Amino acid sequence: MNKQTNVAFITQKLKEQFEDLKNGKFEDKQLYQFIGRAIDDLKQNPLCGIKIPKKLWPKEYIQKYHLTNLWKYDLPNAWRLIYTIESDELKIVSIILEWFNHKDYEKRFNY
């Protein structure tokens, strides 16, 4: 039996921010499409991103989300989507934590 795979947002607010991109300016609409494509990919294969080594996890994530894993999905135009995976016997859920451009990504991960 294959497990059911889903994608969720960590908060309702983040989901709304994603939905708001749809009605934004050109770059926002483009980002909405990029994230939409990433969501489709994650539904197909939750492991399609790049696993982030634990030593690089931002402290804020660990305190806020009590993570056991952290993944990065590279979006076009150097945007990054950060997610974690949770699963049980029946399903696998990729949970989107945030997305940002490369500069903010480097800041968050102290590169």
Phi and psi in radians as a Rosetta constraint file:
Dihedral C 1 N 2 CA 2 C 2 CIRCULARHARMONIC -1.384 0.35
Dihedral N 2 CA 2 C 2 N 3 CIRCULARHARMONIC 2.452 0.35
Dihedral C 2 N 3 CA 3 C 3 CIRCULARHARMONIC -1.300 0.35
Dihedral N 3 CA 3 C 3 N 4 CIRCULARHARMONIC 2.579 0.35
Dihedral C 3 N 4 CA 4 C 4 CIRCULARHARMONIC -1.351 0.35
Dihedral N 4 CA 4 C 4 N 5 CIRCULARHARMONIC 2.348 0.35
Dihedral C 4 N 5 CA 5 C 5 CIRCULARHARMONIC -1.967 0.35
Dihedral N 5 CA 5 C 5 N 6 CIRCULARHARMONIC 2.396 0.35
Dihedral C 5 N 6 CA 6 C 6 CIRCULARHARMONIC -2.358 0.35
Dihedral N 6 CA 6 C 6 N 7 CIRCULARHARMONIC 2.889 0.35
Dihedral C 6 N 7 CA 7 C 7 CIRCULARHARMONIC -2.230 0.35
Dihedral N 7 CA 7 C 7 N 8 CIRCULARHARMONIC 2.362 0.35
Dihedral C 7 N 8 CA 8 C 8 CIRCULARHARMONIC -2.341 0.35
Dihedral N 8 CA 8 C 8 N 9 CIRCULARHARMONIC 2.873 0.35
Dihedral C 8 N 9 CA 9 C 9 CIRCULARHARMONIC -1.791 0.35
Dihedral N 9 CA 9 C 9 N 10 CIRCULARHARMONIC 2.546 0.35
Dihedral C 9 N 10 CA 10 C 10 CIRCULARHARMONIC -1.079 0.35
Dihedral N 10 CA 10 C 10 N 11 CIRCULARHARMONIC -0.566 0.35
Dihedral C 10 N 11 CA 11 C 11 CIRCULARHARMONIC -2.401 0.35
Dihedral N 11 CA 11 C 11 N 12 CIRCULARHARMONIC 2.791 0.35
Dihedral C 11 N 12 CA 12 C 12 CIRCULARHARMONIC -1.108 0.35
Dihedral N 12 CA 12 C 12 N 13 CIRCULARHARMONIC -0.630 0.35
Dihedral C 12 N 13 CA 13 C 13 CIRCULARHARMONIC -1.058 0.35
Dihedral N 13 CA 13 C 13 N 14 CIRCULARHARMONIC -0.743 0.35
Dihedral C 13 N 14 CA 14 C 14 CIRCULARHARMONIC -1.139 0.35
Dihedral N 14 CA 14 C 14 N 15 CIRCULARHARMONIC -0.692 0.35
Dihedral C 14 N 15 CA 15 C 15 CIRCULARHARMONIC -1.072 0.35
Dihedral N 15 CA 15 C 15 N 16 CIRCULARHARMONIC -0.715 0.35
Dihedral C 15 N 16 CA 16 C 16 CIRCULARHARMONIC -1.157 0.35
Dihedral N 16 CA 16 C 16 N 17 CIRCULARHARMONIC -0.682 0.35
Dihedral C 16 N 17 CA 17 C 17 CIRCULARHARMONIC -1.077 0.35
Dihedral N 17 CA 17 C 17 N 18 CIRCULARHARMONIC -0.690 0.35
Dihedral C 17 N 18 CA 18 C 18 CIRCULARHARMONIC -1.100 0.35
Dihedral N 18 CA 18 C 18 N 19 CIRCULARHARMONIC -0.849 0.35
Dihedral C 18 N 19 CA 19 C 19 CIRCULARHARMONIC -1.062 0.35
Dihedral N 19 CA 19 C 19 N 20 CIRCULARHARMONIC -0.627 0.35
Dihedral C 19 N 20 CA 20 C 20 CIRCULARHARMONIC -1.131 0.35
Dihedral N 20 CA 20 C 20 N 21 CIRCULARHARMONIC -0.501 0.35
Dihedral C 20 N 21 CA 21 C 21 CIRCULARHARMONIC -1.028 0.35
Dihedral N 21 CA 21 C 21 N 22 CIRCULARHARMONIC -0.563 0.35
Dihedral C 21 N 22 CA 22 C 22 CIRCULARHARMONIC -0.988 0.35
Dihedral N 22 CA 22 C 22 N 23 CIRCULARHARMONIC -0.606 0.35
Dihedral C 22 N 23 CA 23 C 23 CIRCULARHARMONIC -1.788 0.35
Dihedral N 23 CA 23 C 23 N 24 CIRCULARHARMONIC 0.177 0.35
Dihedral C 23 N 24 CA 24 C 24 CIRCULARHARMONIC -1.475 0.35
Dihedral N 24 CA 24 C 24 N 25 CIRCULARHARMONIC -2.887 0.35
Dihedral C 24 N 25 CA 25 C 25 CIRCULARHARMONIC -1.281 0.35
Dihedral N 25 CA 25 C 25 N 26 CIRCULARHARMONIC 3.115 0.35
Dihedral C 25 N 26 CA 26 C 26 CIRCULARHARMONIC -0.873 0.35
Dihedral N 26 CA 26 C 26 N 27 CIRCULARHARMONIC -0.847 0.35
Dihedral C 26 N 27 CA 27 C 27 CIRCULARHARMONIC -1.082 0.35
Dihedral N 27 CA 27 C 27 N 28 CIRCULARHARMONIC -0.665 0.35
Dihedral C 27 N 28 CA 28 C 28 CIRCULARHARMONIC -1.145 0.35
Dihedral N 28 CA 28 C 28 N 29 CIRCULARHARMONIC -0.776 0.35
Dihedral C 28 N 29 CA 29 C 29 CIRCULARHARMONIC -1.061 0.35
Dihedral N 29 CA 29 C 29 N 30 CIRCULARHARMONIC -0.707 0.35
Dihedral C 29 N 30 CA 30 C 30 CIRCULARHARMONIC -1.103 0.35
Dihedral N 30 CA 30 C 30 N 31 CIRCULARHARMONIC -0.801 0.35
Dihedral C 30 N 31 CA 31 C 31 CIRCULARHARMONIC -1.086 0.35
Dihedral N 31 CA 31 C 31 N 32 CIRCULARHARMONIC -0.681 0.35
Dihedral C 31 N 32 CA 32 C 32 CIRCULARHARMONIC -1.003 0.35
Dihedral N 32 CA 32 C 32 N 33 CIRCULARHARMONIC -0.754 0.35
Dihedral C 32 N 33 CA 33 C 33 CIRCULARHARMONIC -1.169 0.35
Dihedral N 33 CA 33 C 33 N 34 CIRCULARHARMONIC -0.742 0.35
Dihedral C 33 N 34 CA 34 C 34 CIRCULARHARMONIC -1.041 0.35
Dihedral N 34 CA 34 C 34 N 35 CIRCULARHARMONIC -0.811 0.35
Dihedral C 34 N 35 CA 35 C 35 CIRCULARHARMONIC -1.174 0.35
Dihedral N 35 CA 35 C 35 N 36 CIRCULARHARMONIC -0.661 0.35
Dihedral C 35 N 36 CA 36 C 36 CIRCULARHARMONIC -1.032 0.35
Dihedral N 36 CA 36 C 36 N 37 CIRCULARHARMONIC -0.744 0.35
Dihedral C 36 N 37 CA 37 C 37 CIRCULARHARMONIC -1.125 0.35
Dihedral N 37 CA 37 C 37 N 38 CIRCULARHARMONIC -0.729 0.35
Dihedral C 37 N 38 CA 38 C 38 CIRCULARHARMONIC -1.071 0.35
Dihedral N 38 CA 38 C 38 N 39 CIRCULARHARMONIC -0.728 0.35
Dihedral C 38 N 39 CA 39 C 39 CIRCULARHARMONIC -1.060 0.35
Dihedral N 39 CA 39 C 39 N 40 CIRCULARHARMONIC -0.764 0.35
Dihedral C 39 N 40 CA 40 C 40 CIRCULARHARMONIC -1.049 0.35
Dihedral N 40 CA 40 C 40 N 41 CIRCULARHARMONIC -0.773 0.35
Dihedral C 40 N 41 CA 41 C 41 CIRCULARHARMONIC -1.083 0.35
Dihedral N 41 CA 41 C 41 N 42 CIRCULARHARMONIC -0.744 0.35
Dihedral C 41 N 42 CA 42 C 42 CIRCULARHARMONIC -1.172 0.35
Dihedral N 42 CA 42 C 42 N 43 CIRCULARHARMONIC -0.561 0.35
Dihedral C 42 N 43 CA 43 C 43 CIRCULARHARMONIC -1.153 0.35
Dihedral N 43 CA 43 C 43 N 44 CIRCULARHARMONIC -0.635 0.35
Dihedral C 43 N 44 CA 44 C 44 CIRCULARHARMONIC -1.244 0.35
Dihedral N 44 CA 44 C 44 N 45 CIRCULARHARMONIC -0.782 0.35
Dihedral C 44 N 45 CA 45 C 45 CIRCULARHARMONIC -2.632 0.35
Dihedral N 45 CA 45 C 45 N 46 CIRCULARHARMONIC 1.727 0.35
Dihedral C 45 N 46 CA 46 C 46 CIRCULARHARMONIC -1.024 0.35
Dihedral N 46 CA 46 C 46 N 47 CIRCULARHARMONIC -0.369 0.35
Dihedral C 46 N 47 CA 47 C 47 CIRCULARHARMONIC -1.628 0.35
Dihedral N 47 CA 47 C 47 N 48 CIRCULARHARMONIC 0.256 0.35
Dihedral C 47 N 48 CA 48 C 48 CIRCULARHARMONIC -1.293 0.35
Dihedral N 48 CA 48 C 48 N 49 CIRCULARHARMONIC -0.224 0.35
Dihedral C 48 N 49 CA 49 C 49 CIRCULARHARMONIC -1.428 0.35
Dihedral N 49 CA 49 C 49 N 50 CIRCULARHARMONIC -2.891 0.35
Dihedral C 49 N 50 CA 50 C 50 CIRCULARHARMONIC -1.964 0.35
Dihedral N 50 CA 50 C 50 N 51 CIRCULARHARMONIC 2.187 0.35
Dihedral C 50 N 51 CA 51 C 51 CIRCULARHARMONIC -1.229 0.35
Dihedral N 51 CA 51 C 51 N 52 CIRCULARHARMONIC 2.308 0.35
Dihedral C 51 N 52 CA 52 C 52 CIRCULARHARMONIC -1.641 0.35
Dihedral N 52 CA 52 C 52 N 53 CIRCULARHARMONIC 2.183 0.35
Dihedral C 52 N 53 CA 53 C 53 CIRCULARHARMONIC -1.041 0.35
Dihedral N 53 CA 53 C 53 N 54 CIRCULARHARMONIC 2.462 0.35
Dihedral C 53 N 54 CA 54 C 54 CIRCULARHARMONIC -0.938 0.35
Dihedral N 54 CA 54 C 54 N 55 CIRCULARHARMONIC -0.648 0.35
Dihedral C 54 N 55 CA 55 C 55 CIRCULARHARMONIC -1.120 0.35
Dihedral N 55 CA 55 C 55 N 56 CIRCULARHARMONIC -0.279 0.35
Dihedral C 55 N 56 CA 56 C 56 CIRCULARHARMONIC -1.689 0.35
Dihedral N 56 CA 56 C 56 N 57 CIRCULARHARMONIC -0.084 0.35
Dihedral C 56 N 57 CA 57 C 57 CIRCULARHARMONIC -1.129 0.35
Dihedral N 57 CA 57 C 57 N 58 CIRCULARHARMONIC 2.290 0.35
Dihedral C 57 N 58 CA 58 C 58 CIRCULARHARMONIC -1.095 0.35
Dihedral N 58 CA 58 C 58 N 59 CIRCULARHARMONIC 2.392 0.35
Dihedral C 58 N 59 CA 59 C 59 CIRCULARHARMONIC -0.954 0.35
Dihedral N 59 CA 59 C 59 N 60 CIRCULARHARMONIC -0.694 0.35
Dihedral C 59 N 60 CA 60 C 60 CIRCULARHARMONIC -0.973 0.35
Dihedral N 60 CA 60 C 60 N 61 CIRCULARHARMONIC -0.708 0.35
Dihedral C 60 N 61 CA 61 C 61 CIRCULARHARMONIC -1.132 0.35
Dihedral N 61 CA 61 C 61 N 62 CIRCULARHARMONIC -0.777 0.35
Dihedral C 61 N 62 CA 62 C 62 CIRCULARHARMONIC -1.101 0.35
Dihedral N 62 CA 62 C 62 N 63 CIRCULARHARMONIC -0.801 0.35
Dihedral C 62 N 63 CA 63 C 63 CIRCULARHARMONIC -1.154 0.35
Dihedral N 63 CA 63 C 63 N 64 CIRCULARHARMONIC -0.752 0.35
Dihedral C 63 N 64 CA 64 C 64 CIRCULARHARMONIC -1.356 0.35
Dihedral N 64 CA 64 C 64 N 65 CIRCULARHARMONIC -0.694 0.35
Dihedral C 64 N 65 CA 65 C 65 CIRCULARHARMONIC -1.995 0.35
Dihedral N 65 CA 65 C 65 N 66 CIRCULARHARMONIC -0.115 0.35
Dihedral C 65 N 66 CA 66 C 66 CIRCULARHARMONIC 0.843 0.35
Dihedral N 66 CA 66 C 66 N 67 CIRCULARHARMONIC 0.983 0.35
Dihedral C 66 N 67 CA 67 C 67 CIRCULARHARMONIC -1.221 0.35
Dihedral N 67 CA 67 C 67 N 68 CIRCULARHARMONIC 2.689 0.35
Dihedral C 67 N 68 CA 68 C 68 CIRCULARHARMONIC -2.052 0.35
Dihedral N 68 CA 68 C 68 N 69 CIRCULARHARMONIC -0.195 0.35
Dihedral C 68 N 69 CA 69 C 69 CIRCULARHARMONIC -2.781 0.35
Dihedral N 69 CA 69 C 69 N 70 CIRCULARHARMONIC 2.752 0.35
Dihedral C 69 N 70 CA 70 C 70 CIRCULARHARMONIC -2.559 0.35
Dihedral N 70 CA 70 C 70 N 71 CIRCULARHARMONIC 2.353 0.35
Dihedral C 70 N 71 CA 71 C 71 CIRCULARHARMONIC -2.274 0.35
Dihedral N 71 CA 71 C 71 N 72 CIRCULARHARMONIC 2.699 0.35
Dihedral C 71 N 72 CA 72 C 72 CIRCULARHARMONIC -2.180 0.35
Dihedral N 72 CA 72 C 72 N 73 CIRCULARHARMONIC 2.346 0.35
Dihedral C 72 N 73 CA 73 C 73 CIRCULARHARMONIC -2.041 0.35
Dihedral N 73 CA 73 C 73 N 74 CIRCULARHARMONIC 2.116 0.35
Dihedral C 73 N 74 CA 74 C 74 CIRCULARHARMONIC -1.387 0.35
Dihedral N 74 CA 74 C 74 N 75 CIRCULARHARMONIC 2.092 0.35
Dihedral C 74 N 75 CA 75 C 75 CIRCULARHARMONIC -1.634 0.35
Dihedral N 75 CA 75 C 75 N 76 CIRCULARHARMONIC 2.846 0.35
Dihedral C 75 N 76 CA 76 C 76 CIRCULARHARMONIC -1.043 0.35
Dihedral N 76 CA 76 C 76 N 77 CIRCULARHARMONIC 2.883 0.35
Dihedral C 76 N 77 CA 77 C 77 CIRCULARHARMONIC 1.002 0.35
Dihedral N 77 CA 77 C 77 N 78 CIRCULARHARMONIC 0.546 0.35
Dihedral C 77 N 78 CA 78 C 78 CIRCULARHARMONIC 1.113 0.35
Dihedral N 78 CA 78 C 78 N 79 CIRCULARHARMONIC 0.376 0.35
Dihedral C 78 N 79 CA 79 C 79 CIRCULARHARMONIC -1.403 0.35
Dihedral N 79 CA 79 C 79 N 80 CIRCULARHARMONIC 2.686 0.35
Dihedral C 79 N 80 CA 80 C 80 CIRCULARHARMONIC -2.232 0.35
Dihedral N 80 CA 80 C 80 N 81 CIRCULARHARMONIC 2.450 0.35
Dihedral C 80 N 81 CA 81 C 81 CIRCULARHARMONIC -1.985 0.35
Dihedral N 81 CA 81 C 81 N 82 CIRCULARHARMONIC 2.217 0.35
Dihedral C 81 N 82 CA 82 C 82 CIRCULARHARMONIC -1.897 0.35
Dihedral N 82 CA 82 C 82 N 83 CIRCULARHARMONIC 2.293 0.35
Dihedral C 82 N 83 CA 83 C 83 CIRCULARHARMONIC -2.556 0.35
Dihedral N 83 CA 83 C 83 N 84 CIRCULARHARMONIC 2.884 0.35
Dihedral C 83 N 84 CA 84 C 84 CIRCULARHARMONIC -2.233 0.35
Dihedral N 84 CA 84 C 84 N 85 CIRCULARHARMONIC 2.794 0.35
Dihedral C 84 N 85 CA 85 C 85 CIRCULARHARMONIC -2.070 0.35
Dihedral N 85 CA 85 C 85 N 86 CIRCULARHARMONIC 2.294 0.35
Dihedral C 85 N 86 CA 86 C 86 CIRCULARHARMONIC -2.154 0.35
Dihedral N 86 CA 86 C 86 N 87 CIRCULARHARMONIC 2.529 0.35
Dihedral C 86 N 87 CA 87 C 87 CIRCULARHARMONIC -2.602 0.35
Dihedral N 87 CA 87 C 87 N 88 CIRCULARHARMONIC 2.774 0.35
Dihedral C 87 N 88 CA 88 C 88 CIRCULARHARMONIC -2.388 0.35
Dihedral N 88 CA 88 C 88 N 89 CIRCULARHARMONIC -2.850 0.35
Dihedral C 88 N 89 CA 89 C 89 CIRCULARHARMONIC -1.072 0.35
Dihedral N 89 CA 89 C 89 N 90 CIRCULARHARMONIC -0.548 0.35
Dihedral C 89 N 90 CA 90 C 90 CIRCULARHARMONIC -1.767 0.35
Dihedral N 90 CA 90 C 90 N 91 CIRCULARHARMONIC -0.546 0.35
Dihedral C 90 N 91 CA 91 C 91 CIRCULARHARMONIC -2.523 0.35
Dihedral N 91 CA 91 C 91 N 92 CIRCULARHARMONIC 2.795 0.35
Dihedral C 91 N 92 CA 92 C 92 CIRCULARHARMONIC -2.129 0.35
Dihedral N 92 CA 92 C 92 N 93 CIRCULARHARMONIC 2.256 0.35
Dihedral C 92 N 93 CA 93 C 93 CIRCULARHARMONIC -2.145 0.35
Dihedral N 93 CA 93 C 93 N 94 CIRCULARHARMONIC 2.159 0.35
Dihedral C 93 N 94 CA 94 C 94 CIRCULARHARMONIC -1.553 0.35
Dihedral N 94 CA 94 C 94 N 95 CIRCULARHARMONIC 2.140 0.35
Dihedral C 94 N 95 CA 95 C 95 CIRCULARHARMONIC -1.897 0.35
Dihedral N 95 CA 95 C 95 N 96 CIRCULARHARMONIC 2.020 0.35
Dihedral C 95 N 96 CA 96 C 96 CIRCULARHARMONIC -1.336 0.35
Dihedral N 96 CA 96 C 96 N 97 CIRCULARHARMONIC 2.187 0.35
Dihedral C 96 N 97 CA 97 C 97 CIRCULARHARMONIC -1.661 0.35
Dihedral N 97 CA 97 C 97 N 98 CIRCULARHARMONIC -0.745 0.35
Dihedral C 97 N 98 CA 98 C 98 CIRCULARHARMONIC -3.036 0.35
Dihedral N 98 CA 98 C 98 N 99 CIRCULARHARMONIC 2.988 0.35
Dihedral C 98 N 99 CA 99 C 99 CIRCULARHARMONIC -2.430 0.35
Dihedral N 99 CA 99 C 99 N 100 CIRCULARHARMONIC 2.642 0.35
Dihedral C 99 N 100 CA 100 C 100 CIRCULARHARMONIC -2.850 0.35
Dihedral N 100 CA 100 C 100 N 101 CIRCULARHARMONIC 2.901 0.35
Dihedral C 100 N 101 CA 101 C 101 CIRCULARHARMONIC -1.304 0.35
Dihedral N 101 CA 101 C 101 N 102 CIRCULARHARMONIC 2.986 0.35
Dihedral C 101 N 102 CA 102 C 102 CIRCULARHARMONIC -1.088 0.35
Dihedral N 102 CA 102 C 102 N 103 CIRCULARHARMONIC -0.671 0.35
Dihedral C 102 N 103 CA 103 C 103 CIRCULARHARMONIC -1.084 0.35
Dihedral N 103 CA 103 C 103 N 104 CIRCULARHARMONIC -0.819 0.35
Dihedral C 103 N 104 CA 104 C 104 CIRCULARHARMONIC -1.188 0.35
Dihedral N 104 CA 104 C 104 N 105 CIRCULARHARMONIC -0.597 0.35
Dihedral C 104 N 105 CA 105 C 105 CIRCULARHARMONIC -1.075 0.35
Dihedral N 105 CA 105 C 105 N 106 CIRCULARHARMONIC -0.816 0.35
Dihedral C 105 N 106 CA 106 C 106 CIRCULARHARMONIC -1.093 0.35
Dihedral N 106 CA 106 C 106 N 107 CIRCULARHARMONIC -0.662 0.35
Dihedral C 106 N 107 CA 107 C 107 CIRCULARHARMONIC -1.099 0.35
Dihedral N 107 CA 107 C 107 N 108 CIRCULARHARMONIC -0.858 0.35
Dihedral C 107 N 108 CA 108 C 108 CIRCULARHARMONIC -1.064 0.35
Dihedral N 108 CA 108 C 108 N 109 CIRCULARHARMONIC -0.677 0.35
Dihedral C 108 N 109 CA 109 C 109 CIRCULARHARMONIC -1.724 0.35
Dihedral N 109 CA 109 C 109 N 110 CIRCULARHARMONIC 0.165 0.35
Dihedral C 109 N 110 CA 110 C 110 CIRCULARHARMONIC 0.933 0.35
Dihedral N 110 CA 110 C 110 N 111 CIRCULARHARMONIC 0.830 0.35
